[in-house]
């Protein structure tokens, strides 16, 4: 069809269509959110259609100097200023309609200078934002504003600082460049933050089992501690045991994702055994779901953002430190030394150690690196079993601790076998 119509006609039709639809959307917005205040709205659907037409015509008449286009824009602004002055006197200060008016006026240049997706995207965004008023208000009331500050700092470090970091080695004992070191930090932080947001905002009424699954995506250890404390408060609940075991099961899936991101070869070798261990963990947790109490509650998680800058810098430091320690151990003590180190690293935060294995260059083979990651994961399970007993009490969380310990022993045994 476009072959039979002049490009200018197509652009004009698109401009008029978008302007008219936005006008209808403004009317719908008024009737839905402000049915008793029609005097607060500037123009009708026809008004916005004419504004779109004016934007198209005056841009088309003078596309280089934009004198006519700018003059009409100033005129529309003055008209709205008169309307806005009366609103201010009545205590209403919103400029939403003016912003929509400017967007409609810009449809003309957009349809002529850009592909169809650009004005279409603007149209969709306007409609979405107008209809999302209630959702945005609820989100603003419940969101922790400090998280935006933290996220903004992380975006600065990842999108601004990361590209300017040198991609060459700086220290002889560290086989990675500063760029790749910080890239690893960004990836791990993004995975952790995604799980944190899902747990806090997308599943606010989560149960214990779902808490364990989602919590395992960013910290199975922290999730184990929180659920164990909750179990102690309640005097025990099989559903909490299921959640604790599920967190460890998801940890295996998380390690698979991390491995594939940084080293596909290692990821392929970990895929089958970690999937089997994860399925075993889920099956163990399912044993206790039907035994859970009917009045299931929601654990009170501390509002602890895993994307804080101090956490990111601490992770970067541990990452570099573990890489240096791993290089030293593999160089002087070989495979046996690496196995001992992997077991010890599992008793702490295993992410820095796992990343150092996935991204570093050592004097051991690929099988030994896979073995070290598996042993570290198993050792970390033993630590979580002890945490479950300590924070929950042996009489309360012994079941979840037992199955996590079984998973840990199986994991370590496989790591020593390969």
C-alpha positions in Angstrom: 0.0 0.0 0.0 2.8 2.4 0.8 4.0 2.1 -2.8 0.8 3.8 -4.0 0.8 6.7 -1.5 3.2 9.6 -1.4 5.5 9.6 1.7 4.2 13.0 2.8 0.7 11.7 2.8 1.7 8.7 4.8 3.4 10.9 7.4 0.5 13.2 7.5 -2.0 10.4 8.1 0.2 9.0 10.9 0.5 12.4 12.5 -3.3 13.0 12.4 -4.0 9.5 13.7 -1.6 9.7 16.6 -2.9 13.2 17.6 -6.5 12.2 17.5 -5.9 9.0 19.5 -4.0 11.0 22.2 -6.9 13.4 22.3 -9.3 10.5 23.0 -6.9 9.2 25.6 -6.9 12.5 27.4 -10.7 12.5 27.4 -10.6 9.0 28.8 -8.0 10.0 31.4 -10.2 12.9 32.5 -13.4 10.8 32.8 -11.5 8.1 34.7 -9.3 10.0 37.1 -10.9 13.5 37.2 -14.6 13.2 36.4 -15.6 16.2 38.5 -13.0 18.6 37.2 -13.4 19.0 33.4 -12.3 22.6 33.8 -8.8 21.4 34.6 -8.3 20.1 31.1 -7.0 22.0 28.1 -8.8 21.2 24.9 -10.6 18.2 23.4 -9.7 15.4 21.0 -10.1 17.8 18.1 -7.8 20.3 19.8 -5.0 17.7 20.0 -5.6 16.6 16.5 -5.2 20.2 15.2 -2.1 20.6 17.3 -0.6 17.6 15.6 -1.6 19.0 12.2 0.0 22.3 13.0 3.2 20.6 14.1 3.4 18.7 10.8 2.6 21.6 8.5 4.9 24.2 10.1 7.7 21.8 10.3 7.2 20.8 6.7 7.1 24.5 5.5 10.4 25.4 7.1 12.3 22.2 8.1 15.7 23.9 8.1 15.4 27.1 10.2 12.2 26.0 12.1 11.1 29.7 12.5 7.5 28.9 11.8 7.5 25.8 13.9 9.1 27.6 16.9 6.7 30.5 16.5 3.7 28.3 16.7 5.2 26.4 19.6 5.7 29.7 21.5 2.1 30.7 20.7 0.7 27.4 22.1 2.9 27.8 25.2 1.5 31.3 25.8 -2.1 30.0 25.4 -1.4 27.3 27.9 0.3 29.7 30.2 -3.0 31.8 30.4 -4.9 28.6 31.2 -2.3 27.5 33.7 -2.3 30.8 35.5 -6.0 30.3 36.4 -5.2 26.8 37.6 -2.4 28.1 39.9 -4.8 30.6 41.5 -7.0 27.6 42.4 -4.1 25.7 43.9 -3.5 23.2 41.0 0.0 23.0 39.6 0.2 20.0 37.4 1.8 20.6 33.9 0.9 17.1 32.7 -1.4 18.4 29.9 1.2 20.8 28.7 3.8 18.0 28.4 1.3 15.9 26.5 0.6 18.9 24.2 4.3 19.3 23.4 4.5 15.6 22.6 1.6 15.8 20.2 3.1 18.8 18.6 6.3 16.8 18.0 4.5 14.0 16.1 4.9 16.0 12.9 8.7 16.2 12.9 9.0 12.7 14.3 7.0 11.1 11.5 9.0 12.9 8.8 12.5 12.5 10.3 12.4 9.1 11.9 11.1 5.6 11.1 7.6 4.6 12.2 8.7 3.0 15.4 9.8 6.3 16.9 6.4 8.1 16.8 4.6 4.8 17.6 6.8 4.4 20.6 6.1 7.9 21.8 2.4 7.2 21.4 2.6 4.0 23.4 4.5 5.7 26.2 2.0 8.5 26.5 -0.9 6.1 26.7 0.9 3.9 29.2 1.9 6.7 31.5 -1.5 8.2 31.4 -3.2 4.9 32.4 -0.5 4.0 34.9 -1.3 6.8 37.3 -2.7 4.6 40.0 0.0 2.0 39.7 2.8 4.6 39.7 1.3 6.2 42.8 1.1 2.9 44.7 4.7 2.1 43.6 5.9 5.5 44.8 4.3 5.0 48.2 5.8 1.5 48.8 9.2 1.8 47.2 12.2 2.5 49.3 13.5 5.8 47.8 17.0 5.0 49.0 17.1 2.1 46.5 16.9 4.6 43.6 19.9 6.4 44.9 21.8 3.1 45.2 20.7 2.0 41.8 21.7 5.4 40.3 25.2 5.0 41.7 25.4 1.5 40.3 24.3 2.7 36.9 27.0 5.4 37.1 29.7 2.8 37.8 28.5 0.3 35.2 27.4 2.6 32.4 29.8 5.5 32.9 32.9 4.2 34.8 33.0 0.7 33.4 33.5 1.7 29.7 36.5 3.9 30.6 38.3 1.3 32.7 41.4 -0.1 30.9 41.0 -3.5 29.4 44.6 -4.5 29.9 46.3 -6.2 32.8 47.7 -3.8 35.5 49.1 -6.1 38.2 51.2 -9.2 37.4 49.5 -11.5 39.9 46.0 -10.6 38.6 45.3 -12.2 35.2 42.3 -9.9 34.5 42.0 -6.2 33.5 40.2 -3.7 35.7 37.4 -3.7 33.1 36.8 -7.4 33.4 37.1 -7.4 37.2 34.4 -4.7 37.5 32.3 -6.4 34.8 32.1 -9.5 36.9 31.0 -7.4 39.9 28.3 -5.8 37.8 27.0 -9.1 36.6 26.8 -10.7 40.0 25.2 -7.5 41.5 22.6 -7.5 38.7 21.7 -11.1 39.4 21.4 -10.5 43.1 19.5 -7.3 42.7 17.0 -8.9 40.3 16.2 -11.6 42.9 15.9 -8.9 45.6 13.5 -6.9 43.6 11.4 -9.9 42.7 11.2 -10.9 46.4 10.3 -7.5 47.7 8.1 -5.9 45.1 6.8 -8.5 42.7 5.9 -11.1 45.3 5.0 -9.1 48.4 2.6 -11.8 49.7 5.0 -14.6 49.2 5.0 -17.7 51.3 7.9 -19.5 52.9 8.5 -21.8 50.0 8.4 -19.0 47.4 10.6 -16.9 49.7 13.2 -19.7 49.6 13.1 -20.0 45.8 13.4 -16.3 45.1 15.9 -15.7 48.0 18.1 -18.4 46.6 18.7 -16.3 43.5 20.6 -13.7 45.4 21.7 -15.2 48.7 20.8 -18.7 49.8 22.8 -18.2 53.0 21.0 -15.1 54.0 17.6 -16.7 53.1 18.5 -19.7 55.3 19.4 -17.5 58.3 16.1 -15.5 58.0 13.9 -18.5 57.6 15.6 -20.4 60.4 15.0 -17.5 62.7 11.4 -17.4 61.7 11.1 -21.2 62.4 12.4 -20.6 65.9 9.8 -17.9 66.5 7.0 -20.2 65.3 8.2 -23.3 67.0 8.7 -25.0 63.7 6.8 -25.3 60.4 7.5 -27.8 57.6 6.8 -25.1 55.1 9.8 -23.2 56.4 11.9 -26.3 56.1 10.8 -26.5 52.5 11.8 -22.9 51.9 15.2 -23.4 53.4 15.9 -26.5 51.3 14.5 -24.7 48.2 17.0 -21.8 48.6 19.9 -24.2 48.4 18.3 -26.0 45.4 18.1 -22.6 43.5 21.7 -21.9 44.4 22.8 -24.6 42.0 20.8 -23.0 39.2 22.3 -19.6 40.0 25.8 -21.1 39.8 25.0 -22.6 36.4 23.9 -19.2 35.1 27.0 -17.5 36.5 29.2 -20.2 34.9 27.6 -19.8 31.5 28.0 -16.0 31.6 31.8 -16.2 32.3 32.9 -19.6 31.0 30.7 -21.6 28.8 33.0 -24.7 28.9 32.8 -24.8 32.7 29.0 -24.1 32.5 28.5 -27.1 30.2 30.4 -29.4 32.7 28.4 -28.1 35.6 25.0 -28.2 33.9 24.0 -31.8 34.4 25.3 -32.5 37.9 24.0 -29.2 39.3 20.7 -29.7 37.6 20.4 -33.1 39.2 21.4 -31.7 42.6 18.9 -28.9 42.2 16.1 -31.3 41.3 17.0 -33.4 44.4 16.8 -30.3 46.5 13.4 -29.4 45.2 12.1 -33.0 45.7 13.4 -32.9 49.3 11.6 -29.6 49.9 8.3 -31.0 48.4 8.3 -33.6 51.1 7.4 -30.9 53.6 5.0 -28.7 51.7 1.9 -30.8 52.3 2.8 -31.1 56.0 2.9 -27.3 56.4 0.5 -25.5 58.6 -2.5 -24.0 56.9 -2.0 -20.5 58.3 1.1 -19.7 56.2 2.7 -16.4 56.9 5.3 -14.2 55.3 8.8 -13.8 56.8 9.9 -10.3 57.9 12.9 -9.7 55.7 15.2 -6.9 56.6 15.2 -4.2 53.9 18.8 -4.8 52.9 19.6 -3.8 49.4 22.3 -6.2 47.9 23.3 -3.5 45.4 24.8 -1.0 47.9 28.1 0.4 46.7 30.0 -0.7 49.8 28.9 -4.3 49.1 30.0 -4.0 45.4 33.4 -2.6 46.4 33.8 -5.3 49.1 32.9 -7.9 46.5 35.5 -6.5 44.0 38.2 -6.6 46.7 37.3 -10.2 47.7 37.2 -11.2 44.0 40.8 -9.8 43.4 42.0 -11.3 46.7 40.6 -14.7 45.9 42.2 -14.6 42.5 45.6 -13.8 43.9 45.2 -16.5 46.6 44.1 -19.1 44.0 47.0 -18.2 41.8 49.4 -18.6 44.6 47.9 -21.9 45.9 47.7 -23.5 42.4 51.3 -22.5 41.6 52.8 -23.8 44.9 50.5 -26.6 46.0 48.8 -27.8 42.8 45.5 -29.7 42.6 45.4 -30.8 46.3 46.0 -27.3 47.5 43.1 -26.0 45.3 40.7 -28.6 46.7 41.6 -27.5 50.3 41.2 -23.9 49.3 37.8 -24.6 47.6 36.5 -26.3 50.8 37.7 -23.3 52.9 36.2 -20.8 50.5 32.8 -22.5 50.7 32.7 -21.6 54.3 32.5 -18.0 53.3 30.9 -16.2 50.4 31.5 -18.5 47.4 30.8 -16.0 44.7 34.2 -14.2 44.7 36.0 -17.6 44.7 33.8 -19.1 41.9 34.3 -16.0 39.8 38.0 -16.1 40.3 38.0 -19.7 39.0 35.8 -18.9 36.0 37.7 -15.9 34.8 41.3 -16.5 35.9 44.2 -18.3 34.2 45.8 -21.0 36.4 48.2 -23.8 36.1 45.5 -26.5 36.6 43.2 -28.0 34.0 39.5 -27.3 33.3 38.4 -30.5 35.2 40.2 -29.3 38.4 38.5 -25.9 38.1 35.1 -27.6 37.8 36.0 -29.8 40.8 36.9 -26.8 42.9 33.6 -25.0 42.1 31.6 -28.2 43.0 33.5 -28.6 46.3 33.0 -25.0 47.2 29.3 -25.3 46.6 29.1 -28.4 48.8 31.1 -26.8 51.6 28.8 -23.9 51.5 25.9 -26.2 52.0 27.5 -27.6 55.1 27.8 -24.0 56.4 24.1 -23.4 55.7 23.2 -26.6 57.5 25.0 -25.3 60.6 23.4 -21.9 60.2 20.0 -23.6 60.1 20.7 -25.5 63.3 22.2 -22.5 65.1 19.6 -19.9 64.2 16.6 -22.2 64.2 17.5 -24.6 66.9 18.3 -28.3 66.5 14.7 -29.4 67.5 13.1 -27.0 65.0 15.1 -27.0 61.8 16.9 -30.4 62.0 15.0 -31.7 59.0 16.1 -28.9 56.6 19.6 -29.0 58.0 19.8 -32.7 57.5 18.8 -32.5 53.8 21.0 -29.5 53.1 23.9 -31.5 54.7 23.0 -34.5 52.5 23.2 -32.2 49.4 26.5 -30.8 50.7 28.0 -34.3 51.2 26.8 -35.5 47.7 28.2 -32.3 46.1 31.6 -32.6 47.8 31.8 -36.3 46.9 31.1 -35.6 43.3 33.7 -32.8 43.4 36.3 -35.1 44.7 35.4 -37.8 42.3 35.8 -35.8 39.0 
